[in-house]
Amino acid sequence: MKRIHLIAVAVCVLAGAGAGFAYQELRAPPSSAVVQTGDYSAYLPEDGRKVVFYSLSTCQFCNLTRALLEENAVAYDERKLDADEAFLEQAHALNARSVPLLLVGGHKIEGYDEARILAVLEQERFLER
């Protein structure tokens, strides 16, 4: 009986460790974002001095992106894909495969990678440094 109890405890501990590892994997941002250059002027605001940010309300990486833009005082136009069909159609036209999706001047950034996002923002002169 004692042996069964020890085995049950070991299984629970291992299951908990596995669940904790899986949770960390889900929470960890991807190691890189896809950055492409092109003419995205048709999707940018008229003045061109805002970042266009396509997001989903349930996307944790979108929340990180929003916080990064706000921390760096970057003006942005957020387009929530789950709130407006027109924004979803725009994302499809851009061949978007993931969110967050950022249009920064002549760059399209898909996914979250803080260093890459900041580098593009700096290159396009959206950061005050």
N, C-alpha and C positions, 0 to 999 in steps of 0.2 A: 504494500500500500504506500509506503514511504517513497519507493522508487517511482511509482506512478505520479505521485505528487510532484517530485523533483522534475520529472519529464514534462509535466503540464506547466510548471513554472518556467522551465527552459524554453518551451514552445512559445509561451506568452511573451517572454523577454525578447526572443528572436523576432517574433511577429511585430512587436512594438518597435524594435530597432529598424526593421524593414520598412514599416509604415513611416517612421520618422525620416528615414533616408528618402523615401519616395516623396514625402511632403517637401523636403528641402529641394529635391530635384525640380518639383513643380514651381517652387517659389523662386528659384535661381533664374536670373535673366539669361537669355541666350548669350553665347559668347560673342556673337557678332550680328551686325545688321547688314542688309544688302543695300548698297548705295549705288545709284545709277544717275548718270547725267542725261539731260535732254531738255526739250522745250516744253515746259509745263505752264507757260504763260496763260493758256486758256482756262486754267484752274485756279490761278492766283487772283487775289483781289486787285482792283484797278490800280491802286497805288503801288502794289508790288512789294510793300515793306512789311508784310505780315507773313508768318509761316502758316501754311495750311496744314492742319492736323486732323487726319481721319482716325476715328476711334470707335470703340464699342463700350457701352456702359459697364460690361462685365469683365473687361480686360485689365488685369493687374499691371501689365507693362504700359498700357495707356495711362494709368494713374501715375506711374513713375515718370513717363514722358511729360505729362502735364506739370508735375512738380518740378522737373528739370527746367522746363521753359519758364515757369514762374520764378524759380530761384534766380535765373539769369536775366530776368526782366525782358524776356523776348515776347513781342506782340505776336499773337497767333489767332487764327480763325479756326475754331474747333468745329468739325463736321461729324456729328454722331451718326454712324451708319445704321444703328438700330432705331433712330428717331425720324429719319427722313429718307424716303425711297430715292430721291434725286441724288443724295450723297452716295448712296449705295451704287447707283448707276455710274457716277463719276469714278468711284473706286474700281469698278469693273472696266471702265474705259481706260483706266491707268494700268490695267493688268495687275492689280494689287493681289497679292497672295497672303498677306498677313497684315495685322495691325500691331502696334501703331504704324501709321503711314504718314510721313511728313513730306511736304513739298517745301523746299527751301531754295528759292531762286531757281537755278538750273539743276537742282539735285532732288532726287526722290530717295527717301530713306524708308525701308521696310524693316520693322523689327526694332528692338531696343538694344542699343549699345551706347552707353553714356559718352564714352570717349569719341566714338565716330560722330555722334550727333553734335557734340560740342565742336569737333573739328570742322564739320560742314558749316555750322552756324558762324564760326569764326571766319572761315574762308569766304562766306557770303556776306560778311560784315554785319551780322545780326547781334554780335556780342560787343558790349562796351568794355574794352580792356585797356 
